[in-house]
């Protein structure tokens, strides 16, 4: 059994394993050798090589344990900042909050996340937070991550709701939009044959994410800033009893604030965070997104993925109007084309081919297979292997980190296991 097979076994085992001494006993060289029916000396040799490559960490307990780094990060949310740990307890002390695992957490998002954490953690109902940025920059994703962070940190209970409301869906009907947010009394308008709770009410104790908030009409903004001031509101059509709730509010907008919002509304949002477009997030973060999206597609398809470095180079240079969301869709389309062609190409035999990127006359992505044929897809063999050239050489993705690798000739591949 070779090193890669052993590493794959380690990753599979750790995915559903708890980090206790009893459960992790299966990760000693002897336990692995017994389960794989291999000599302990051979297994130890491969495990030590994996440790030198920084793909596994060594826990110097009795017996010594070997644990795959990426699986610890992905499944157990551990930072894994070193290669050796004195004990399982020392390793578990590296547990990270979910926001620190985001791409850009130590880069373009560092200051933004600091402000977001302050807003969501503030006593009471937190501080209202507005996320600004172009379409596809990840505002909705970040809002959900903030909700999860609040639960992880004990700021919100595990059952706290996360509610999403997109104002654009009701932009042509301001009355219905206001009703959705605040609810309405029976008879408040034509067709209101019963009283209905609004999202403010059903989000009590949790987070309400209001997307495209610039579509909220002035009267809706006024009702909302009254709620931000006092924690109270009235349903549409009510004139007496005020209702109360504790809701953390996160807003998102792609538009200029001064053109679309009442000044009195904006003044009540103390934390306004700008999310940068992908073109301004640097090559490191773009490559990390490329790695993440290909890896996720490979996991969905239960196959490895092979890519020539030229494909990665093209994705690094692509102008993406849809930002991170546009990159995600592009990679998903590439993988869908590859999967479709692979099913047709191998006739169900499972044969493997390799593909390299080129360009087509119509400007679309064109891929040349090992037999010289050209196809609008990638490969049937799904192992993610990617590198890109920069002024300082060739780099490859290793988890969430870039590390320099030896210079290679054209056509060589670098692998990051799925």
C-alpha positions in Angstrom: 0.0 0.0 0.0 1.4 3.4 -1.0 1.6 6.7 0.9 -1.4 8.2 -0.8 -3.7 5.2 0.0 -2.7 5.5 3.6 -3.4 9.2 3.7 -6.8 8.7 2.1 -7.6 6.1 4.8 -6.6 8.6 7.5 -8.9 11.3 6.1 -11.9 9.0 5.8 -11.5 7.7 9.3 -11.1 11.2 10.9 -14.2 12.6 9.1 -16.6 11.0 11.5 -14.3 10.5 14.5 -14.5 12.3 17.8 -11.3 13.7 19.2 -11.1 11.5 22.3 -8.2 9.2 23.4 -10.2 6.1 22.8 -11.4 7.1 19.3 -8.0 8.4 18.2 -6.2 5.2 19.2 -6.9 4.0 15.7 -4.4 6.6 14.3 -1.2 5.0 15.7 1.2 3.4 13.4 0.5 0.0 14.9 -3.3 0.3 14.7 -3.1 1.5 11.1 -0.8 -1.4 10.2 -3.1 -3.9 11.8 -6.2 -2.6 10.1 -4.5 -2.5 6.7 -2.7 -5.8 7.2 0.7 -4.2 6.5 4.0 -4.2 8.2 4.4 -1.6 10.9 7.7 -0.5 9.6 6.2 0.3 6.1 3.3 2.2 7.6 5.7 4.2 9.9 7.9 5.1 7.0 4.9 6.5 5.0 3.4 8.3 8.0 6.7 10.0 8.8 7.0 11.1 5.2 3.5 12.6 5.4 4.5 14.4 8.6 7.6 15.9 6.8 5.3 17.1 4.0 3.1 18.8 6.7 0.1 16.8 5.6 -0.3 15.1 9.0 0.4 16.3 12.5 2.0 14.1 15.1 0.5 13.9 18.6 3.3 12.7 20.9 1.1 10.7 23.2 1.5 7.0 24.0 1.2 5.6 21.4 2.1 8.4 18.9 -0.8 9.5 16.7 -0.8 10.7 13.1 -3.7 12.9 12.1 -4.4 14.5 8.7 -4.2 18.3 8.8 -6.9 19.3 6.4 -9.4 16.9 8.0 -8.7 18.4 11.4 -9.4 21.9 9.9 -12.4 20.9 7.8 -14.3 18.5 10.1 -13.1 19.7 13.6 -12.4 23.4 13.0 -8.9 23.3 14.4 -6.3 25.9 13.4 -3.4 23.4 13.4 -0.6 25.9 13.6 2.3 23.4 14.2 3.4 20.0 13.2 3.7 18.3 16.6 1.6 18.4 19.7 2.3 17.1 23.2 -1.2 15.7 23.7 -4.7 15.5 22.3 -5.7 18.3 24.7 -3.0 20.6 23.3 -4.3 19.9 19.8 -7.9 20.5 20.7 -6.9 23.9 22.3 -6.4 25.1 18.7 -10.1 25.1 18.0 -11.1 28.1 15.9 -14.3 30.0 15.5 -15.9 29.6 12.1 -15.2 33.1 10.9 -11.5 32.6 11.2 -11.8 29.8 8.7 -13.2 32.0 6.0 -11.1 32.8 2.9 -9.6 36.2 3.6 -10.0 36.1 7.4 -6.3 37.0 7.7 -6.4 39.2 4.6 -9.0 41.4 2.9 -11.7 40.4 5.4 -9.7 40.9 8.6 -10.9 44.3 9.6 -14.4 43.6 8.3 -14.7 40.5 10.4 -13.5 42.4 13.5 -16.3 44.9 13.0 -18.9 42.2 12.3 -17.9 40.3 15.5 -18.3 43.5 17.5 -21.7 44.1 16.0 -23.1 40.6 16.5 -21.6 40.3 20.0 -22.8 43.6 21.4 -25.1 43.1 24.5 -28.8 43.2 24.0 -29.9 42.9 20.4 -26.4 43.5 19.0 -25.6 46.5 16.8 -27.4 46.8 13.4 -25.0 45.9 10.7 -24.9 46.8 7.0 -22.9 44.8 4.5 -22.1 46.8 1.3 -20.6 45.3 -1.8 -21.3 44.3 -5.5 -23.4 41.3 -6.4 -21.7 38.0 -5.7 -19.2 39.2 -3.1 -20.6 36.9 -0.4 -22.8 39.2 1.7 -25.5 36.6 2.2 -23.0 33.9 3.0 -21.3 36.2 5.6 -24.6 37.0 7.3 -25.3 33.3 7.8 -21.7 32.8 9.1 -22.2 35.5 11.6 -25.4 33.8 12.9 -23.4 30.5 13.2 -20.6 32.4 15.0 -23.1 33.8 17.5 -24.4 30.4 18.3 -20.9 28.9 18.6 -19.9 31.7 21.0 -23.0 31.3 23.2 -24.3 34.7 22.2 -27.4 33.1 20.8 -29.0 29.8 21.8 -28.7 26.8 19.4 -32.4 27.2 18.4 -32.0 30.8 17.5 -33.7 31.4 14.1 -31.9 32.8 11.0 -34.4 34.5 8.7 -33.7 35.8 5.2 -35.8 38.5 3.6 -35.1 39.9 0.1 -36.8 43.3 -0.4 -36.4 43.0 -4.2 -39.0 40.3 -4.3 -41.7 42.9 -3.2 -40.2 46.1 -4.6 -43.3 46.7 -6.7 -45.7 46.3 -3.8 -44.5 48.5 -0.8 -47.6 47.6 1.3 -47.0 43.9 1.0 -43.2 44.4 1.6 -44.0 46.3 4.9 -46.5 43.6 5.8 -44.0 40.8 5.3 -41.6 42.5 7.7 -43.9 43.8 10.4 -47.0 41.6 9.9 -50.6 42.9 9.5 -53.9 43.1 11.4 -57.1 41.5 10.0 -58.6 44.0 7.6 -55.4 46.0 7.2 -55.8 45.9 3.4 -57.9 44.2 0.7 -57.5 40.4 1.1 -56.2 40.6 4.7 -58.8 38.2 6.1 -56.7 37.3 9.1 -53.9 38.7 11.3 -50.4 37.6 10.2 -47.1 37.8 12.1 -44.2 39.5 10.3 -40.6 38.4 10.1 -39.6 40.8 12.9 -41.9 38.8 15.2 -40.9 35.3 14.0 -37.2 36.2 14.2 -37.4 37.0 17.9 -34.3 35.8 19.7 -32.3 35.3 16.4 -31.0 37.1 13.4 -33.0 38.7 10.6 -31.0 39.3 7.4 -32.6 41.9 5.1 -31.1 41.7 1.6 -31.4 44.5 -1.0 -32.5 46.8 1.8 -32.3 49.8 -0.5 -35.6 48.5 -2.0 -37.3 49.2 1.3 -39.6 52.2 0.8 -39.2 55.3 3.1 -42.2 54.4 5.3 -40.7 50.9 5.8 -37.4 52.5 6.7 -39.1 54.7 9.2 -40.9 51.7 10.9 -37.6 49.8 10.9 -35.6 52.6 12.5 -38.3 53.0 15.2 -37.8 49.3 15.9 -34.0 49.7 16.0 -34.5 52.6 18.5 -37.0 51.0 20.8 -37.3 47.3 20.0 -41.0 47.8 19.4 -43.3 47.9 16.4 -46.9 47.7 15.3 -48.3 45.4 12.7 -49.7 47.1 9.6 -53.2 48.3 10.4 -52.7 48.4 14.2 -52.9 51.7 16.1 -52.6 50.8 19.7 -50.7 47.9 21.3 -47.0 47.9 20.4 -45.2 44.6 20.2 -41.6 43.9 21.2 -38.8 41.6 20.2 -35.1 41.1 20.4 -33.7 40.7 16.9 -30.2 41.1 15.6 -30.4 42.9 12.3 -28.1 42.5 9.3 -28.7 44.4 6.2 -27.1 44.1 2.7 -27.0 46.4 -0.2 -25.3 46.9 -3.5 -26.2 50.5 -3.9 -25.0 54.0 -2.9 -26.3 54.7 0.6 -27.0 58.4 0.1 -29.1 57.9 -2.9 -31.4 55.2 -1.6 -31.7 55.6 2.2 -33.2 58.2 4.6 -30.4 59.9 6.5 -32.3 59.1 9.7 -32.1 55.4 8.8 -28.4 55.3 8.0 -27.6 57.2 11.2 -29.1 54.2 13.1 -26.7 51.7 11.6 -23.4 52.1 13.5 -21.5 49.4 11.7 -21.2 49.6 7.9 -18.8 47.0 6.4 -17.6 47.1 2.8 -17.1 43.7 1.1 -14.5 43.9 -1.7 -15.1 42.5 -5.2 -12.9 39.5 -6.0 -10.7 41.7 -8.3 -9.5 43.6 -5.2 -8.9 40.6 -3.0 -5.6 39.6 -4.4 -4.2 36.4 -6.1 -3.8 34.5 -2.9 -7.5 34.7 -2.1 -8.7 34.1 -5.6 -6.6 30.9 -5.8 -8.0 29.8 -2.5 -11.5 30.3 -3.8 -10.7 28.3 -6.9 -9.3 25.5 -4.8 -12.3 25.5 -2.5 -14.9 25.4 -5.3 -13.1 22.6 -7.2 -12.6 20.6 -4.0 -16.3 21.0 -3.1 -17.4 19.8 -6.6 -15.1 16.8 -6.4 -16.6 15.9 -3.0 -20.1 16.2 -4.5 -19.2 13.9 -7.4 -17.3 11.5 -5.1 -14.3 11.6 -7.5 -10.9 13.2 -7.6 -10.1 16.0 -10.1 -7.1 16.6 -12.3 -6.5 20.0 -13.8 -3.6 21.3 -15.8 -2.0 24.4 -14.4 -3.1 26.4 -17.5 -6.7 26.0 -16.5 -5.9 27.5 -13.1 -4.0 30.3 -14.8 -7.1 31.1 -17.0 -9.3 31.2 -13.9 -6.8 33.5 -12.1 -7.0 36.0 -15.0 -10.7 35.7 -15.8 -12.8 38.9 -15.4 -15.6 37.9 -13.2 -18.7 40.2 -13.2 -20.4 38.0 -10.7 -17.4 38.1 -8.3 -17.1 35.1 -6.0 -20.5 33.8 -7.0 -19.6 34.1 -10.7 -16.4 32.1 -10.1 -18.4 29.4 -8.3 -20.9 29.1 -11.1 -18.1 29.0 -13.7 -16.3 26.2 -11.9 -19.5 24.3 -11.4 -20.2 24.5 -15.2 -16.7 23.3 -16.0 -17.1 20.3 -13.7 -20.6 19.6 -15.1 -19.1 19.6 -18.7 -16.3 17.4 -17.6 -18.6 14.9 -15.9 -21.0 14.8 -18.9 -18.1 14.2 -21.3 -16.5 11.6 -19.0 -19.6 9.6 -18.8 -19.8 9.5 -22.6 -16.1 9.2 -23.2 -15.4 6.1 -21.1 -18.5 4.2 -21.9 -19.1 3.5 -18.3 -15.7 1.6 -18.0 -14.2 4.1 -15.5 -11.2 4.7 -17.8 -9.2 7.8 -16.9 -8.0 10.6 -19.1 -6.2 13.9 -18.6 -7.1 17.2 -20.0 -5.4 20.5 -20.6 -6.8 24.0 -21.2 -6.8 25.9 -24.5 -9.1 28.3 -26.2 -11.8 27.9 -28.7 -12.8 30.1 -31.7 -16.0 31.3 -30.0 -14.1 32.4 -26.9 -15.4 29.6 -24.7 -13.2 27.2 -22.7 -11.8 24.4 -24.8 -9.9 21.4 -23.4 -7.6 19.0 -25.3 -7.6 15.4 -24.1 -4.6 13.1 -24.1 -5.7 11.5 -27.4 -5.5 15.0 -29.1 -9.2 15.5 -29.3 -10.8 18.8 -28.1 -13.7 19.0 -25.8 -15.7 21.7 -23.9 -14.9 20.0 -20.6 -12.1 18.9 -18.4 -11.5 15.3 -17.4 -13.1 12.1 -16.2 -10.3 11.6 -13.7 -11.2 13.7 -10.7 -8.1 14.5 -8.7 -7.5 18.2 -7.9 -4.0 19.1 -9.0 -3.2 22.7 -9.6 -0.5 25.3 -9.6 0.1 28.7 -10.9 3.1 30.8 -11.9 4.0 34.1 -10.3 7.1 36.3 -10.3 8.4 34.2 -7.4 7.8 30.8 -8.9 5.2 28.2 -8.9 2.8 27.9 -5.9 0.3 25.2 -5.0 -2.7 25.3 -2.7 -2.3 23.2 0.5 -5.5 23.5 2.4 -6.0 27.2 3.0 -2.3 28.0 2.6 -0.1 28.6 -0.4 3.3 27.1 -0.3 6.2 27.3 -2.9 7.1 24.1 -4.6 10.0 23.2 -6.8 10.0 24.5 -10.3 8.6 22.1 -12.8 8.6 21.6 -16.5 5.5 22.2 -18.6 2.8 19.7 -18.0 3.7 18.8 -14.5 1.0 18.6 -11.9 0.7 19.4 -8.2 -1.9 17.5 -6.1 -4.0 18.5 -3.2 -6.1 15.5 -2.1 -9.9 15.8 -2.2 
